[in-house]
């Protein structure tokens, strides 16, 4: 039986390399559905077809309209990577104004395992809301991979998006039964 992963990506540098994340998930045996925040979808606007071919699914970035049928299979797990500082704080505050954050906000409370790996700089991470948001999500059962063993925020203007640790993020997902 194939396990379904929702790979949810925010508008952060590594999203430019989301195909690497999809391939890492495929290598680990996941049928991967991609959901992008609206801002991240703009980055791939001209190349969404490539991502749809790679995943075998429609790439979603907007809520469906009432009466429209769901286009993606149900998720067995969700991986939010890269998780931007903005989306981290909105998610923890319960602001589900995008499909991406709405899915994980609901999914974690429906028993779907959710893993999140942030990508932002140390100045953004120094905002007092960030540690509170991480703790809030962890208290809900989200595995937030920040710090040693996860992603360590980089100095401002020194991020290395191509080296985002996709393999580490995928490895944190639940193993097949």
N, C-alpha and C positions, 0 to 999 in steps of 0.2 A: 504494500500500500504506500502510495506517495504522500509525503507530508507537505502541506502547503504553508509557505512562509509569505507574510506580507513584509516586504522590505520598504520601509517608509523613510524617505529622504527629505531633509530640509534644505533651505538655501544656504549651504555652507560649502566651502571649497571642495571637499572630496566628492560632492555630488557631480562635479564635472567628470568624475571617474566612476560613476555608479555602475558602469558595465563591469568593473572589477569586482564590486560587491555582489552583483548578480552571478558572476562566474564562480566566486567563492562559495556562494550558497548552493549553486548547482553541483559543485564538486562534493559538497557535504550531503547531497541527496535531497535537497529541497526543491519542490516545484515553486518557483518564485514569482510572486505578483508584485509589481512595483507601483507604489503610491507616492506621489510627489506633492510637496506643498505647492500652492500656486506660483510662488516666486521661483522655486526650483524648476517647475515645469517650463517656465519661460526660458531657462537656460538651455533646455533640450528641445524647444519648440520645433526647430527645423529637423530634428533627428529622432522624434518620438517613434517613428516607424522602426528604426534600428532596435530600440529598446523593446518594442512589442514583438519583433522577430526573435530577439534574444530570450525573452521570457515566455513567449507563446501566449501572452495575455494582453488585453488592453491596458495601457498605462492610465491610471486614474489620478486626477488632481482636484476634482470638484465633486461636491455632493451631487447625487443623482436627483432628478426631479421626482415629485410624487407620482406614483404609478409606474415609474420606470423599473424594469427588472434589474436585479443585481447582475453584474457582468463577471464578477470574480468568485471563485470557489471560497468556501469558508476557510478561515485561517486556523492552522494548528499552532502557530506561533507568530509573533511579530517582532521585527527588529527595526528600531528607529536609529538609523545611522546614515549620514551624520546628523546628530541632533544639535541644532543651533541654540545659542543662548536665549534668543527670543522665544523659540518654540518650547524650550525647557521651562521657562518661567510661565508662559501661557498655559501649558499643559498642567503644571502644578497648581495654577490658580483656577483650573477648571474652565478655561476659555477654549472651547472647541469650535472655533470659527473657521477651521479648515477641515476637509475630509481627513487629512493625515492625522491631525491631533484628535479629531472626533473618534476615529477608529481605535486608537490606542487608549483613549480615555474610557471608552466603553469596553473594549476587549479585556483589559486587565480585571475588570469587575465581572466579567463573564467567564473567568477561569482560563483565559488564553494567556500562556506565558509571554511576557513582554520583556525584551532586552533593549537597552538604549545605550549608545556610545556617542557622547558629545564630541564636538569639534568647535572650539572657540579659543580665543587668546586669553592670556593671564589677566589683562585689564578687564575684559568682559567678565571673567571668572571671579574677579575681586568684588563685583557688585554683591551687596549683602543678600539679595534675593536668591543668588545661585545656590549657596549651601542649603538654604531653607527649601528651595525647590527640589534639590536632589533628595533631601531627607523626606520630603512629602511624598515623592514618587516611590522611594524605597519602602516607606510605611504602607503603601498600597500594594506592594509586591513586585514592583518593577525592579529589574536588575539593572542598575545604572553603573556603567563601566567608566568611571572617572577616577583618575589618580593611578597609583601603581597597579599594574595588571590590566588597566583600561587605557583611556586616552588621557594624557597629561596636557593641560592647556599650554600652548606655546607662547613665547614672547610676542607682543604685537608686531605685525608685519613680518613675522618669521615662520609662518605656518608652512607646512610641507604637505599639501593636499594629496599629491600622487602617492605618498607613503602612508596614507591612512591605513591603520591595521584592520583591514576587512576580515582577514582570517581569524584574528582574535575575537572580533565581534561575532562572527558566525560560530566559532567554537563555544561561545557562551550560551548558545541556544540549547534547548533540551535535546537529548539524544533520542533516537528512535527506540521505541519499546522493544 
